[in-house]
Amino acid sequence: MAQCKVCKSEDVLVEQANEEISYKGATLSVPMTYSTCQNCHREFIATEQIIENDKAIRDAKKAHDGLFIAAEIAAARKKLGLTQEQASLVFGGGRNAFSKYERGEVSQSAAMDKLIKQALKHPMVLHDLLVEAGIAVDKNHLVYTDDNVVAYSVFKAANDHKYTSVKNQTMLEENYG
């Protein structure tokens, strides 16, 4: 717990208030933390609170821009089954990039954010990025490639008797004339 630098009291109350900041023509309301000494009533911001407030401002700006906030970056990385080191190899940004993104110390670029979102949305994108980064691909991870696509002829539909299988995609003039 923080100690008051004026009266040295440890009877300090942590408080929170929303602060409005201007960003790209918008007004963002950001929760900010500060401390109040219960002995001398001095208000101050401890070092840890400065770090958390900076993270809150950064997250508010990223949310406004439609980018992942720090916690969402961590959740996305975990959903993709990557360590922070692997994510840095796959998406770029430097050796410690994802550690810094997830702690809210720095913001990822819009391009990085888009690439992560595409990897979440399209398993083949993740697969290609993993291969390109030299990371072993889990054989149980379902990715649609020419090697593992199940042919439709394996399945039977209720109205299967009405249709015939074709070996190629050329249209027959007699059917579609």
N, C-alpha and C positions, 0 to 999 in steps of 0.2 A: 504494500500500500504506500502511496505517496505521503511525503511529509511536507508540511508547510515550511517554506524557506524563510519566512519572516519570523514566525513565533516558534518554529520547530515542533508544533503540535502534530500528533499523528491522528487526531480526530478530524479526518478529512472525508467529505461526502463526495462521491462520484455522481455527477449529474449529466443529463443529456438534453439538448435543445436542437431544434431544427434551424438550420441557417440557410438562407436563400442565397444562391450564387447565380450569376449570369453566365450562360454558356451558349454560344452560337445563336444568339437572339432569343433564347429561352431562359426562363427562371426555374432553376432546379432547387428543390428542398432536400437538404442533406442533413441527416442526424449527426450532430457533433457532440463529442464527450469532453467534459472539463471537470475540474475539481473545485470544491469550496471548503475552506478551512472553517470548521465549526467553532473554533476558538477566536480567531481574529477576523473572520468573515471575508478573507481575501480569496478571490477567484484566481485560479491558475490552470495551466494545461501542462500535465506531466509529459515526459518524453514519450512514453508508451501511447498516450492519448494523441499526441501529434502524429505518430505513425499510423494509428487507427483512423484518425480524421482524414489524413492524406489518402488512405485507402478508400474511405467512404466517398470522398470527392471524385477520385479516379473511377470508382464503380458507378457513380451517378452519371458521369460523363459518358462512360462506355455504354451504359443502359440507354442513354439518350441517343447515342449513335447506332443503336441496334447491335452492339457487340456483346460477346459473353462478358459477364462480370467475373471476378476472381474465382468465386465458388463454382460458377458454371464451367469455367475452364477445367477445374479439377474434376468435376463430375463427368465432363465430356471425355477427358483423358482416361478416366477409370472405366467408362462405358466402352471405350475402344480397346480396353485391356492392355494399356501401355503404362510403363513406368515413366517418370519424368525424363529420364535420360533417353529412353526410346522415343518419346514424343519429340524431343529436341532433334533427334536424328531424322525422324520421319518428316516433321513439319519445318525444321530449320529454326533459326532464331538464336542459336548458340547453345553451349553446353548446359548452362543453368537457366535457360530461358523459361522453361515451364515452372520451375521452382519460384522464380520471380513473378511470373504471371499469377500463379495460384496464391501467393502471399500478398498480391496486390501492390507490389513494389513498382512494377512497370506495366504498361498497357501493350497488348499485342497489336500488331498492325491489322488494318481492315482485311488485307489479303490473307494473313495468317488465320484470322477468324473465319473467313469464307472457306478456306481450305479444310479447316477442322469440321465445319458444318457439312461440307460435301462428303468428307470421310464418314461422318455419322450417318448421313442419308444414303450413301451408296457404298456398300461393302467392297465393290470392285476397286473403287478409288483407294480405299484403305489398303487393300491387297497390293495394288500396284506400288503405293508409297512404301509399304513394308519391304517389298522385294527390292525396290530401288535403294532403300536405306541399308540393305543387307541384313535385315532382321528375319529370322526364321519364321515362316508362316505356319501357324497351328493347323494341322491337317483336319481337325474337327471344325474349324471355322468355315462356315458355308459361304463360298464365293462362287458365282456363276461364271464358269469358264467352259471352253469347249470340252474339257475333260470330264466335267461332272454334271452336265445338264442331263436331266432324265428325259428320255424321249416320250412324247405324248402317246405313242402307240402302246405304251405299257399300261396306260389307264383305260378303262372302259366307261363310256358315258351312257346315260340312259337312252339317248337317241343315236347311239353309235351305228346302228344298222342303216341309217339314212345316208351315211357319208363313207367315202372310200379314201384310203390313204394315197398320197402322191409322193413320189420320190424327189421331185423338184418343184420349183415355184412358178414354172411357166403355166400360164393360163390356157386352158383349152378353149379354142374358139367355139366349139360346139356347145360348151356349157355357158359361156359368157357372151356369145355372139352379139 
